[in-house]
Amino acid sequence: MIYFDNSATTMIHPQVLDTYNKVSQRFMGNPSSLHRLGQQSSVLLEKSRVQIADILGVESSEIFFTSGGTEGNNWVLKGTAIEKRSFGNHIIVSSVEHPSVSNTAKQLEELGFKVSFCPVDRNGMIDCHDLKKLITEETILVSTVVVNSEVGMVQRIKEISTLLENYPSIHYHVDAVQAITKLSVDKFLTPRVDFMTCSAHKFQGPRGIGFVYWRSGAKLSPLLTGGGQEHNKRSGTENTPAIVAMAKAIRIATDDQEMKEQKIRHLKNALATGLQQYEHVTIFSSLDDESSAPHILTFGLKKVRGEVLVHAFEDKDIYISTTSACSSRQKTDSSTLHAMGVTHHFAETAVRISLNHQNTIAEVEQFLVIFNQLYNKFSKIYS
């Protein structure tokens, strides 16, 4: 099997799974309980919070545990809307956001908030001049993805942060689900970022666990209320085994991170070089190191729908995807590609390869062998 769908989810690391199992078996107490078993779990939970904060270079009091990226994105958008409603009702998101941001923004629009979708250029990048034009006295939040999950472009977070320094009352949220452990954190966690969302299953951690970085001093209403966990900001019994395992996963993933990034980018470039040899292949992802993530390569084969190519590779035990896994089953074209000006005719062909440092050059070579076979098989369609 060749697994090239790591942006959808990663295989849990064996050491992380071992940590999860051990904590599940040995630390049964509810962290909110006053007895010894509860206190043991509470101590373990707080140690995990400190470990994650240390890796990010932030305070442990700025880390809040969630069920993953979707909850985190919903929390920041809706929590800002609730908290700052008396100050304004305008939200700006980019036109290349993950559905957990774009659909949440549309839901808030239905509830009476004003939402602006900032356009992007043909590379999927925001022009800060366009963003500035959208800001009004009613603007309370700007939300941008760091690494787009569909084509892998890296947004201009530092430039946007510099612009927003002139608007200190506006919350700035970044969705770092596809960026954390793939890029150096100093490329996107600027002092101007108020909130950042991350999800463990994107870096070989368990599913159903994530965290929000919440800059000290920023205001946000709870999305989940109840027992008052997470300093009364996110109620619900904490998933201690998953939290501890997530801390383990992010430590492993950030160990030798630069070396891993270089390896993954080498694999991506080898794939791109191989695919560029074919006349009827269009590569949608940028290959520039500064503006593209190392692990995502999106391309299309002329007149062959993306899902057809996905299943053709699956028949050869190779796993890739159409664009975002969260929306691929809906069989809709990539919203990102449309925002970049790609026509429907080309967008419907898009498939995504997403890599992990455990992938190998031998897998890349085998993928290209199989692709050559499929290219010839589909020749009657595009010729």
Solvent accessible surface area in square Angstrom, and as a share of the most:
residue,aa,sasa,rsa
1,M,155,0.69
2,I,16,0.08
3,Y,57,0.22
4,F,0,0.00
5,D,20,0.10
6,N,9,0.04
7,S,3,0.02
8,A,18,0.14
9,T,25,0.15
10,T,7,0.04
11,M,130,0.58
12,I,46,0.23
13,H,26,0.11
14,P,89,0.56
15,Q,95,0.42
16,V,0,0.00
17,L,78,0.39
18,D,64,0.33
19,T,23,0.14
20,Y,70,0.27
21,N,63,0.32
22,K,84,0.36
23,V,9,0.05
24,S,47,0.31
25,Q,143,0.63
26,R,163,0.60
27,F,61,0.25
28,M,152,0.68
29,G,11,0.10
30,N,57,0.29
31,P,16,0.10
32,S,64,0.42
33,S,30,0.20
34,L,167,0.83
35,H,102,0.45
36,R,168,0.61
37,L,64,0.32
38,G,0,0.00
39,Q,84,0.37
40,Q,67,0.30
41,S,0,0.00
42,S,29,0.19
43,V,81,0.46
44,L,37,0.19
45,L,4,0.02
46,E,68,0.31
47,K,116,0.49
48,S,2,0.02
49,R,6,0.02
50,V,68,0.39
51,Q,65,0.29
52,I,0,0.00
53,A,1,0.01
54,D,101,0.52
55,I,52,0.27
56,L,10,0.05
57,G,68,0.66
58,V,27,0.16
59,E,115,0.51
60,S,38,0.25
61,S,74,0.47
62,E,16,0.07
63,I,1,0.00
64,F,13,0.05
65,F,5,0.02
66,T,2,0.01
67,S,52,0.34
68,G,8,0.07
69,G,9,0.09
70,T,77,0.45
71,E,24,0.11
72,G,0,0.00
73,N,1,0.01
74,N,26,0.14
75,W,0,0.00
76,V,0,0.00
77,L,0,0.00
78,K,44,0.19
79,G,0,0.00
80,T,0,0.00
81,A,1,0.01
82,I,110,0.56
83,E,66,0.29
84,K,22,0.09
85,R,118,0.43
86,S,103,0.66
87,F,150,0.62
88,G,3,0.03
89,N,30,0.16
90,H,11,0.05
91,I,0,0.00
92,I,1,0.01
93,V,1,0.00
94,S,1,0.01
95,S,34,0.22
96,V,0,0.00
97,E,7,0.03
98,H,37,0.16
99,P,31,0.20
100,S,10,0.07
101,V,0,0.00
102,S,21,0.13
103,N,84,0.43
104,T,6,0.03
105,A,0,0.00
106,K,99,0.42
107,Q,82,0.36
108,L,7,0.03
109,E,80,0.36
110,E,146,0.66
111,L,119,0.59
112,G,44,0.42
113,F,14,0.06
114,K,124,0.53
115,V,19,0.11
116,S,25,0.16
117,F,72,0.30
118,C,0,0.00
119,P,69,0.44
120,V,21,0.12
121,D,60,0.31
122,R,170,0.62
123,N,92,0.47
124,G,0,0.00
125,M,12,0.05
126,I,1,0.00
127,D,62,0.32
128,C,28,0.17
129,H,133,0.60
130,D,46,0.24
131,L,1,0.00
132,K,113,0.48
133,K,161,0.68
134,L,49,0.24
135,I,22,0.11
136,T,72,0.42
137,E,171,0.77
138,E,77,0.35
139,T,8,0.05
140,I,3,0.01
141,L,0,0.00
142,V,1,0.00
143,S,0,0.00
144,T,2,0.01
145,V,5,0.03
146,V,1,0.00
147,V,0,0.00
148,N,3,0.02
149,S,11,0.07
150,E,9,0.04
151,V,3,0.02
152,G,0,0.00
153,M,4,0.02
154,V,20,0.12
155,Q,5,0.02
156,R,81,0.30
157,I,4,0.02
158,K,113,0.48
159,E,95,0.42
160,I,0,0.00
161,S,4,0.03
162,T,86,0.50
163,L,20,0.10
164,L,0,0.00
165,E,111,0.50
166,N,112,0.57
167,Y,58,0.22
168,P,110,0.69
169,S,81,0.52
170,I,5,0.03
171,H,11,0.05
172,Y,0,0.00
173,H,0,0.00
174,V,0,0.00
175,D,4,0.02
176,A,0,0.00
177,V,19,0.11
178,Q,16,0.07
179,A,0,0.00
180,I,5,0.03
181,T,15,0.09
182,K,23,0.10
183,L,6,0.03
184,S,45,0.29
185,V,37,0.21
186,D,92,0.48
187,K,94,0.40
188,F,1,0.00
189,L,26,0.13
190,T,16,0.09
191,P,132,0.83
192,R,25,0.09
193,V,0,0.00
194,D,3,0.01
195,F,0,0.00
196,M,0,0.00
197,T,0,0.00
198,C,0,0.00
199,S,4,0.03
200,A,0,0.00
201,H,37,0.17
202,K,22,0.09
203,F,6,0.02
204,Q,11,0.05
205,G,2,0.02
206,P,12,0.08
207,R,171,0.62
208,G,45,0.43
209,I,6,0.03
210,G,0,0.00
211,F,1,0.00
212,V,0,0.00
213,Y,14,0.05
214,W,18,0.06
215,R,78,0.29
216,S,76,0.49
217,G,61,0.58
218,A,11,0.09
219,K,127,0.54
220,L,6,0.03
221,S,14,0.09
222,P,44,0.28
223,L,58,0.29
224,L,74,0.37
225,T,114,0.66
226,G,68,0.65
227,G,67,0.64
228,G,25,0.24
229,Q,25,0.11
230,E,9,0.04
231,H,125,0.56
232,N,101,0.52
233,K,67,0.28
234,R,36,0.13
235,S,8,0.05
236,G,31,0.30
237,T,83,0.48
238,E,23,0.10
239,N,65,0.33
240,T,5,0.03
241,P,24,0.15
242,A,1,0.01
243,I,1,0.00
244,V,19,0.11
245,A,0,0.00
246,M,0,0.00
247,A,0,0.00
248,K,47,0.20
249,A,1,0.01
250,I,0,0.00
251,R,91,0.33
252,I,36,0.18
253,A,17,0.13
254,T,36,0.21
255,D,88,0.46
256,D,84,0.43
257,Q,31,0.14
258,E,126,0.56
259,M,120,0.54
260,K,31,0.13
261,E,32,0.14
262,Q,112,0.50
263,K,83,0.35
264,I,8,0.04
265,R,22,0.08
266,H,111,0.50
267,L,3,0.01
268,K,1,0.00
269,N,59,0.30
270,A,28,0.22
271,L,0,0.00
272,A,1,0.01
273,T,77,0.45
274,G,15,0.14
275,L,0,0.00
276,Q,104,0.46
277,Q,132,0.59
278,Y,42,0.16
279,E,148,0.66
280,H,38,0.17
281,V,20,0.12
282,T,49,0.29
283,I,40,0.20
284,F,23,0.10
285,S,8,0.05
286,S,34,0.22
287,L,62,0.31
288,D,74,0.38
289,D,80,0.42
290,E,147,0.66
291,S,28,0.18
292,S,1,0.00
293,A,0,0.00
294,P,0,0.00
295,H,1,0.00
296,I,0,0.00
297,L,1,0.00
298,T,0,0.00
299,F,0,0.00
300,G,1,0.01
301,L,0,0.00
302,K,70,0.30
303,K,98,0.42
304,V,3,0.02
305,R,88,0.32
306,G,1,0.01
307,E,42,0.19
308,V,67,0.39
309,L,0,0.00
310,V,24,0.14
311,H,106,0.47
312,A,13,0.10
313,F,0,0.00
314,E,73,0.33
315,D,122,0.63
316,K,97,0.41
317,D,65,0.34
318,I,2,0.01
319,Y,67,0.25
320,I,9,0.05
321,S,10,0.07
322,T,26,0.15
323,T,11,0.06
324,S,2,0.02
325,A,45,0.35
326,C,81,0.49
327,S,21,0.14
328,S,33,0.21
329,R,226,0.82
330,Q,123,0.55
331,K,142,0.60
332,T,85,0.49
333,D,33,0.17
334,S,4,0.02
335,S,64,0.41
336,T,0,0.00
337,L,0,0.00
338,H,81,0.36
339,A,32,0.25
340,M,13,0.06
341,G,39,0.38
342,V,25,0.15
343,T,81,0.47
344,H,103,0.46
345,H,81,0.36
346,F,83,0.35
347,A,3,0.02
348,E,37,0.17
349,T,3,0.02
350,A,4,0.03
351,V,0,0.00
352,R,1,0.00
353,I,0,0.00
354,S,0,0.00
355,L,0,0.00
356,N,14,0.07
357,H,43,0.19
358,Q,82,0.37
359,N,10,0.05
360,T,57,0.33
361,I,75,0.38
362,A,63,0.49
363,E,39,0.17
364,V,1,0.01
365,E,101,0.46
366,Q,85,0.38
367,F,0,0.00
368,L,38,0.19
369,V,78,0.45
370,I,13,0.07
371,F,0,0.00
372,N,62,0.32
373,Q,85,0.38
374,L,7,0.03
375,Y,28,0.11
376,N,89,0.45
377,K,140,0.59
378,F,17,0.07
379,S,41,0.26
380,K,185,0.78
381,I,82,0.41
382,Y,8,0.03
383,S,110,0.71
